[in-house]
Amino acid sequence: MNKYKTRAELKGEVKNLLRGKWTTAILLYLIPTILMGSNAASNAHSNYTASTNALDMNQIVRTGSSAGLLAFILSLIFLIVTLSASFRGLDWIEDPDLKFSPIKSNFTYFRSPDWWKLIFIYIINGFFLTLWTLLFIIPGLIKILSYSQTFFIYKDLNDQGVADNYSLTDYITRSRQLMVGNKWRYFVLQLSFIGWWILGFMTAGIGFLWIYPYYKLTMANFYKDLVANNNNN
């Protein structure tokens, strides 16, 4: 019988890992945190610009087109940086004594010849989720939870040197299999951070420097716990 760790245990292990190592954690997720904040600010600015030019349809079209292209390019950069940091975070969770350069870890997969796979997995994942969401919101949400471990699975198989034996959709399938019976646990774990997100906004975003690493490492710890209890998968 599977013995999954509770939310308190998952979070407690991360807190123990971070004790005396908060600087490393903040630096590891500093660029993703800044990109996340910049993207939010950019979206807010674009919305404001469009609203102040509501009568100028040409301006709205130009603004929307340029913002859409820029947002897409930024999202790909954000994806690679964030996944690089997340993957190093998983390494850290698996080996608490791991020595690494936190800032350089953000660019690990820019140097990988397989960086394009992350982008295509992201696109395929998004395509499937869009189709499910078009059906109804609830099926879309369920699939978001089902596909949530896709990138961690890719990282594990890539580290084992067997990633070439799988198609890009296989990682999504494996995530779906791994999350059978675990979607509610993951959903509740996400909800448990709502208070932290509110606190981050109340501190004008400064709090996210601590909250975001805590959150990302907890999600990595959740994946580690999934794998430990599903060796056959």
Residue pairs with C-beta under 8 A, 6 or more apart in sequence:
2 229
2 230
3 229
4 182
4 185
4 225
4 226
4 229
5 13
5 225
7 188
7 189
7 192
10 189
10 218
10 221
10 222
10 225
11 192
11 214
11 218
13 93
13 221
14 93
14 214
14 217
14 218
14 221
15 214
17 92
17 93
17 96
17 217
18 25
18 213
18 214
18 217
22 210
22 213
24 102
25 102
25 213
25 214
25 217
26 209
26 210
26 213
27 102
27 103
28 85
28 88
28 89
28 92
28 102
28 103
28 105
28 106
28 213
29 85
29 89
29 212
29 213
29 216
30 102
30 103
30 209
31 81
31 85
31 103
31 106
32 78
32 81
32 82
32 85
32 106
32 212
32 216
33 208
33 209
33 212
35 74
35 77
35 78
35 81
35 82
36 78
36 208
36 212
37 205
37 208
39 71
39 74
39 75
39 78
42 67
42 70
42 71
42 74
43 71
46 63
46 67
49 63
50 60
50 63
50 64
53 59
53 60
53 63
54 60
76 119
76 122
79 118
79 119
79 122
80 109
80 110
80 115
80 118
80 119
81 106
81 107
83 109
83 118
83 151
84 105
84 106
84 107
84 108
84 109
84 110
85 105
85 106
85 216
86 151
86 152
86 216
86 219
86 220
87 108
87 109
87 151
87 152
87 155
88 100
88 102
88 105
88 108
89 213
89 216
89 217
89 220
90 152
90 155
90 220
90 223
90 224
91 98
91 100
92 98
92 100
92 217
92 220
93 217
93 220
93 221
93 224
94 224
109 115
109 118
114 158
114 163
117 154
117 163
117 168
118 151
118 154
120 168
121 150
121 151
121 154
121 168
121 171
121 172
124 168
124 169
124 172
125 147
125 150
125 172
128 143
128 147
128 172
129 140
129 143
129 144
129 147
132 139
132 140
132 142
132 143
133 139
133 140
133 143
134 140
142 183
145 179
145 183
145 186
145 187
146 175
146 176
146 179
146 183
147 172
147 175
147 176
148 175
148 179
148 186
149 174
149 175
149 178
149 179
149 223
149 226
150 171
150 172
150 174
150 175
151 171
152 220
152 223
153 171
153 174
153 175
153 178
154 163
154 171
156 227
157 163
157 165
157 166
157 171
174 233
177 233
178 226
178 227
178 230
178 233
179 186
179 226
182 226
185 222
186 222
189 218
189 219
189 222
193 211
193 215
193 218
196 207
196 211
196 214
196 215
197 211
199 207
199 211
200 206
200 207
200 208
200 211
200 212
227 233
